[in-house]
Amino acid sequence: MAKSKIVICLGSSCFARGNEENIKVVENYLSANSYQDDVDVELSGTLCQGRCADGPNVIIDGEFYSKVDPGVMLDLLKRLLPPRA
């Protein structure tokens, strides 16, 4: 399995518009599904990518997602990293 990479925009607009909550969603999901110590998942932040009007923005495995609210974030995580029993 290739290493999955989740990059969350931490620019002030994206952060204020929902990425603060998206970070919590990702951390909780990784923890609840025992991915928090998994070396196949990399979680990082980035500065503004210049697409503020489309935010909150997230990049997962090189694919750009815009207008990501916590529900969309959870759906993306479930698709990328299936829940573990």
N, C-alpha and C positions, 0 to 999 in steps of 0.2 A: 504494500500500500504506500503510495506516495505521500509525502508529508503535506497535510492540509495547512493552508495559511489563511488566517483571518486578520484583516487589517481594518481598523476602525478609525475613521477621521476624527481627530481631536481638535480641529479648528473650532473657533468660538461659536460659529453659526451652527455647525453640525452637533457640537456638544450640547449647546443650549436647546436645540430642537429635538433632541432625543437620544443622541449617542451616549449620554451619561447613563441612561436607563438600559440601552443596548449592551453596554459593557457588563452591567449586572446580570442581564439575561444570559450572556455568553458564559460568564464565570459560573453562574448557578447551574447552567446546563452541563458544562464540562465537569463540574464537581458531582452533580447528581448521577451522571452516567460514567463516572470513573475515568474521565478523559483528562482530568487536571494534571496528572503526572505522566500522561502519554506523550512520548517523544515524537509522535506522528502528527501533533497539532501544535501550531505556532500562532500565538495571539499577540498582536502588536498594534501600535497606534501610529498615525501619521499626521503631519501638519496639513493645513488646508490644501486641497487639491484643485481649488479654483472653481468648483462646481457647487457653490453654496446654495444657490436657488433650488437645487435638486435634493438638498440634504433632508435628513441625515444620510450620509453616504458610508458605504461599507464595501470593501473589496474582499472577495473570497476566491482563493485560488486563481487570482488574476482577473476575475470577472467583476465588473463594477455594478453595484446595486445602489439605487437612489430611493429616497423617500421610505427608508427602512424604519418602521416602527417596531416595538417589541414583539408584536405578533408575527410580523414578516421575518424578523430576526430568528425567532423560534422555529418557524417553518424552514428557513434556510439551514439552520443547524441540524434539524431532523433529517433533511435530505443529505447533507454533507456527512454527518456523523450520526448514524442510526442509534436510537436509544438502546442502551444495554440493559438486559434484565438483571 
